[in-house]
């Protein structure tokens, strides 16, 4: 079936009519339409790789990514195509191409895909659903023990929008908690203070007796290591949930 294209005439019809004619009638009207020798899907594959190899990740590249998706190339396939091409075309070009491809195939990503992508971005496991503390969280969280002797360290993972209730780490002496952010984006907030954006590499020192909460950004998975600071007479007090009004201000 002939590919109907009018972009050349619409954008360059009066300025470069011959170029517009070749673009619309020859490139798309004839070359792209020779499906008996090469399918539209395969032509999209060749075109995407050719543009990426030249570093042409502009609006035309986005158009051809969208066309590739329309022609049947899946999210898993485009990821593998760009990964393979990266070894020949160059790593920086692949990074730029991936950023645009993620936008085009974003709606195809399932929650399981997003979770797997997040886990692959860090060196620590996500762990099991944090069912034992589920009543103190809004949304789904996960817990992976990293160290259970000397100093307790757990990797806590929050799905997008998940956060824990306000809470306080009590201690007669010592105590408190340290958060080491390892993946995604999240927030930490102390009572009476503005929320603090957290990204990988950020460290939060939480003193004892400070009311606070922490969790994921509304649109991002988030993981941090929770380090238990040794102390005497330590305990946790779980308080009320963070209100929707407070969280919506992030």
C-alpha positions as CSV (number, residue, x, y, z in Angstrom):
1,X,0.0,0.0,0.0
2,X,1.4,3.4,-1.0
3,X,2.5,5.6,1.9
4,X,0.7,9.0,1.5
5,X,3.1,11.8,2.6
6,X,2.4,15.5,2.2
7,X,4.9,17.0,4.7
8,X,7.3,18.0,1.9
9,X,4.7,20.1,0.1
10,X,3.3,21.5,3.3
11,X,6.6,22.7,4.6
12,X,8.7,23.3,1.5
13,X,6.3,23.4,-1.4
14,X,6.9,27.0,-2.3
15,X,10.5,27.2,-1.2
16,X,11.9,24.0,-2.7
17,X,9.1,22.4,-4.8
18,X,11.4,19.8,-6.4
19,X,12.7,18.6,-3.0
20,X,9.1,18.4,-1.7
21,X,8.1,16.4,-4.8
22,X,11.0,13.9,-4.3
23,X,10.3,13.6,-0.6
24,X,6.5,13.0,-0.9
25,X,6.3,11.2,-4.2
26,X,9.6,9.3,-4.6
27,X,10.9,8.6,-1.1
28,X,7.6,7.9,0.5
29,X,5.3,7.3,-2.5
30,X,7.7,4.8,-4.2
31,X,10.6,3.6,-2.0
32,X,8.6,3.2,1.2
33,X,5.8,1.6,-0.7
34,X,7.8,-1.3,-2.2
35,X,6.5,-3.7,0.4
36,X,7.0,-6.7,-1.9
37,X,10.7,-6.4,-1.4
38,X,11.0,-5.0,2.1
39,X,8.2,-4.6,4.7
40,X,7.3,-1.3,6.3
41,X,8.4,-2.7,9.6
42,X,11.9,-3.5,8.2
43,X,12.1,-0.1,6.4
44,X,11.4,1.6,9.8
45,X,14.1,-0.5,11.4
46,X,16.7,0.5,8.8
47,X,15.6,4.2,8.9
48,X,15.8,4.4,12.7
49,X,19.2,2.9,12.8
50,X,20.5,5.1,10.0
51,X,19.3,8.3,11.6
52,X,20.7,7.2,15.0
53,X,24.1,6.4,13.4
54,X,24.2,10.0,12.1
55,X,23.2,11.5,15.5
56,X,20.1,12.9,13.9
57,X,17.8,12.5,17.0
58,X,15.5,15.4,16.1
59,X,11.9,15.8,15.2
60,X,12.4,13.6,12.1
61,X,13.8,10.8,14.3
62,X,10.8,11.1,16.6
63,X,8.5,10.8,13.6
64,X,10.3,7.6,12.4
65,X,10.2,6.2,15.9
66,X,6.5,6.7,16.0
67,X,6.2,5.2,12.5
68,X,8.3,2.2,13.6
69,X,5.9,1.7,16.5
70,X,2.9,2.0,14.2
71,X,4.6,-0.5,11.8
72,X,4.8,-3.1,14.6
73,X,8.2,-2.7,16.3
74,X,7.6,-3.3,20.0
75,X,9.2,-1.7,23.0
76,X,11.4,-4.7,23.7
77,X,12.5,-4.8,20.1
78,X,13.4,-1.1,19.8
79,X,15.4,-1.4,23.1
80,X,17.4,-4.3,21.6
81,X,17.8,-2.6,18.2
82,X,19.2,0.6,19.8
83,X,21.4,-1.5,22.2
84,X,22.9,-3.4,19.2
85,X,23.4,-0.3,17.1
86,X,25.1,1.4,20.0
87,X,28.2,-0.7,19.6
88,X,28.6,0.4,16.0
89,X,27.1,3.9,16.0
90,X,28.4,5.2,19.4
91,X,27.2,5.2,23.0
92,X,26.3,8.9,23.2
93,X,24.1,8.5,20.1
94,X,22.4,5.6,21.7
95,X,21.7,7.5,24.9
96,X,20.1,10.3,22.9
97,X,18.0,7.8,20.9
98,X,16.9,5.9,24.0
99,X,15.6,9.2,25.7
100,X,13.3,9.8,22.7
101,X,12.3,6.1,22.3
102,X,11.2,6.0,25.9
103,X,8.7,8.8,25.3
104,X,7.3,7.1,22.2
105,X,6.8,3.7,23.8
106,X,6.0,5.1,27.3
107,X,2.3,4.1,27.2
108,X,3.4,0.4,26.5
109,X,5.3,0.1,29.7
110,X,3.5,-2.0,32.3
111,X,4.0,-1.7,36.1
112,X,6.1,-4.9,36.0
113,X,8.3,-3.4,33.2
114,X,8.8,-0.2,35.3
115,X,9.6,-2.2,38.4
116,X,12.2,-4.3,36.5
117,X,13.7,-1.2,34.9
118,X,14.0,0.4,38.4
119,X,15.6,-2.7,39.9
120,X,18.1,-2.9,37.0
121,X,19.2,0.7,37.7
122,X,20.6,-0.2,41.2
123,X,23.0,-2.8,42.7
124,X,20.6,-3.7,45.5
125,X,17.6,-6.0,45.2
126,X,14.1,-4.7,45.6
127,X,13.1,-7.6,47.9
128,X,9.7,-8.8,48.9
129,X,6.5,-6.8,49.4
130,X,6.8,-4.9,52.8
131,X,3.6,-6.5,54.1
132,X,4.6,-6.4,57.8
133,X,4.5,-2.6,57.7
134,X,1.9,-2.1,54.9
135,X,-0.5,-0.4,57.3
136,X,2.0,2.4,57.8
137,X,2.4,3.1,54.0
138,X,0.3,4.6,51.3
139,X,0.9,2.4,48.2
140,X,3.1,-0.6,47.7
141,X,6.6,-0.7,49.3
142,X,9.3,-3.5,49.2
143,X,12.0,-4.5,51.7
144,X,15.3,-6.2,51.1
145,X,17.6,-6.9,54.1
146,X,21.2,-5.9,53.3
147,X,22.7,-6.3,56.8
148,X,21.1,-7.8,59.8
149,X,24.1,-7.9,62.2
150,X,26.1,-5.1,63.8
151,X,24.2,-2.3,62.0
152,X,20.8,-3.0,60.5
153,X,20.6,-1.9,56.8
154,X,17.6,-2.4,54.6
155,X,16.9,-1.4,51.0
156,X,13.4,0.1,51.0
157,X,11.7,0.6,47.6
158,X,8.6,2.6,46.9
159,X,6.4,2.4,43.8
160,X,5.4,5.8,42.3
161,X,3.3,7.7,44.8
162,X,4.1,5.4,47.7
163,X,5.2,7.0,51.0
164,X,5.2,6.1,54.6
165,X,3.2,7.8,57.4
166,X,4.6,10.5,59.6
167,X,6.8,8.8,62.2
168,X,9.4,9.4,64.9
169,X,12.5,7.4,65.9
170,X,12.7,7.6,69.7
171,X,15.9,6.9,71.7
172,X,17.2,7.5,75.2
173,X,20.6,8.0,73.6
174,X,22.1,7.6,70.2
175,X,19.6,6.3,67.7
176,X,17.9,7.9,64.7
177,X,18.3,6.8,61.1
178,X,20.3,7.5,58.0
179,X,18.8,7.3,54.4
180,X,21.2,6.7,51.5
181,X,19.4,7.2,48.2
182,X,20.3,4.6,45.6
183,X,17.7,4.9,42.7
184,X,14.8,6.9,41.4
185,X,13.4,10.1,42.9
186,X,11.8,10.6,46.2
187,X,11.1,13.1,49.0
188,X,11.9,13.5,52.7
189,X,10.1,16.0,54.9
190,X,10.4,17.0,58.6
191,X,7.4,18.4,60.3
192,X,7.2,22.2,59.9
193,X,9.8,22.2,57.1
194,X,9.4,22.0,53.3
195,X,9.9,18.6,51.5
196,X,13.3,17.8,50.2
197,X,13.8,16.2,46.8
198,X,16.0,13.1,46.9
199,X,18.0,11.6,44.1
200,X,20.7,8.8,44.0
201,X,23.7,9.8,46.1
202,X,21.8,12.0,48.5
203,X,22.2,11.2,52.2
204,X,19.7,12.2,54.9
205,X,20.7,12.1,58.6
206,X,17.5,11.8,60.7
207,X,18.0,12.6,64.4
208,X,15.9,10.9,67.0
209,X,12.7,12.6,68.2
210,X,12.1,14.3,64.8
211,X,8.7,13.7,63.2
212,X,9.1,13.0,59.4
213,X,8.1,11.0,56.4
214,X,9.8,9.8,53.2
215,X,8.8,8.1,50.0
216,X,8.6,8.2,46.2
217,X,7.8,11.1,43.9
218,X,4.3,10.8,42.4
219,X,5.8,9.7,39.0
220,X,8.9,7.8,39.9
221,X,10.0,4.6,41.7
222,X,12.4,5.3,44.5
223,X,14.8,3.3,46.6
224,X,16.9,4.1,49.6
225,X,19.0,2.3,52.1
226,X,17.7,2.7,55.7
227,X,20.5,2.5,58.2
228,X,19.6,2.0,61.8
229,X,21.8,4.1,64.0
230,X,22.7,2.2,67.2
231,X,21.3,3.6,70.4
232,X,19.7,2.8,73.7
233,X,16.0,2.6,74.4
234,X,15.2,2.9,70.7
235,X,11.6,2.5,69.3
236,X,9.5,3.8,66.4
237,X,6.3,5.7,66.8
238,X,4.0,5.6,63.7
239,X,1.8,8.6,63.4
240,X,-0.9,9.8,61.0
241,X,-0.7,9.4,57.2
242,X,0.6,12.3,55.1
243,X,-2.5,14.1,53.9
244,X,-3.3,14.2,50.2
245,X,-3.1,18.0,50.3
246,X,0.4,17.9,51.6
247,X,1.6,15.2,49.2
248,X,0.0,17.0,46.2
249,X,2.2,20.0,46.8
250,X,5.3,18.1,45.8
